[in-house]
């Protein structure tokens, strides 16, 4: 359910071109977000200014603001 709201928020924010294949594949989005949350938990710096201390919440904000996204692989 969170993924649905996240994708809707990204569409409305004007970063639609940055969501790429996330719009079509929520499983890739989930995998990418889990990897980023693990990076934050391990000590990586957030790509945005936020008051949140929770890695998953920070990751959601980063995706919403278009700071992290999936790109289609080059064939």
C-alpha positions in Angstrom: 0.0 0.0 0.0 2.9 2.4 0.8 4.3 1.7 -2.7 1.1 2.8 -4.3 1.1 6.1 -2.4 4.8 6.6 -3.1 4.3 6.1 -6.8 1.3 8.5 -6.8 3.3 11.1 -4.9 6.2 10.9 -7.3 3.9 11.3 -10.3 2.4 14.4 -8.8 5.7 15.9 -7.8 6.8 16.3 -11.4 9.6 13.7 -11.2 7.6 11.2 -13.3 10.5 10.8 -15.8 12.8 9.7 -12.9 10.7 6.8 -11.7 11.4 4.9 -14.9 10.6 1.2 -14.5 9.5 1.6 -10.9 6.1 2.7 -12.3 5.8 -0.7 -13.9 7.5 -3.0 -11.4 6.8 -2.5 -7.7 9.0 -5.5 -6.9 12.1 -3.8 -8.3 11.1 -0.7 -6.4 10.8 -2.6 -3.1 14.2 -4.3 -3.7 15.9 -1.0 -4.5 14.4 0.7 -1.5 15.4 -2.2 0.8 19.0 -1.9 -0.5 19.1 1.8 0.1 17.6 1.5 3.6 20.3 -1.0 4.4 22.9 1.5 3.2 21.5 4.2 5.5 21.3 1.8 8.4 25.0 0.9 7.8 26.0 4.6 8.0 25.5 6.1 4.6 24.6 9.8 4.5 21.0 10.7 3.4 20.8 12.5 0.0 18.2 14.9 1.3 17.8 17.1 4.4 15.3 15.4 6.7 14.3 15.3 10.3 13.6 11.6 10.2 16.1 9.2 11.7 14.5 6.0 10.3 16.2 4.6 7.2 13.0 3.5 5.6 11.3 6.9 6.0 14.5 8.6 4.6 14.5 6.2 1.7 10.8 7.0 0.9 11.6 10.7 0.9 14.7 10.2 -1.3 12.6 8.3 -3.9 9.8 10.8 -3.7 12.2 13.7 -4.3 13.8 11.9 -7.2 17.2 11.5 -5.6 17.3 7.7 -6.0 15.6 5.8 -8.8 15.8 2.8 -11.1 16.9 3.2 -14.7 16.2 0.7 -17.4 19.3 -1.3 -18.3 21.2 -0.4 -21.5 20.8 -3.2 -24.0 
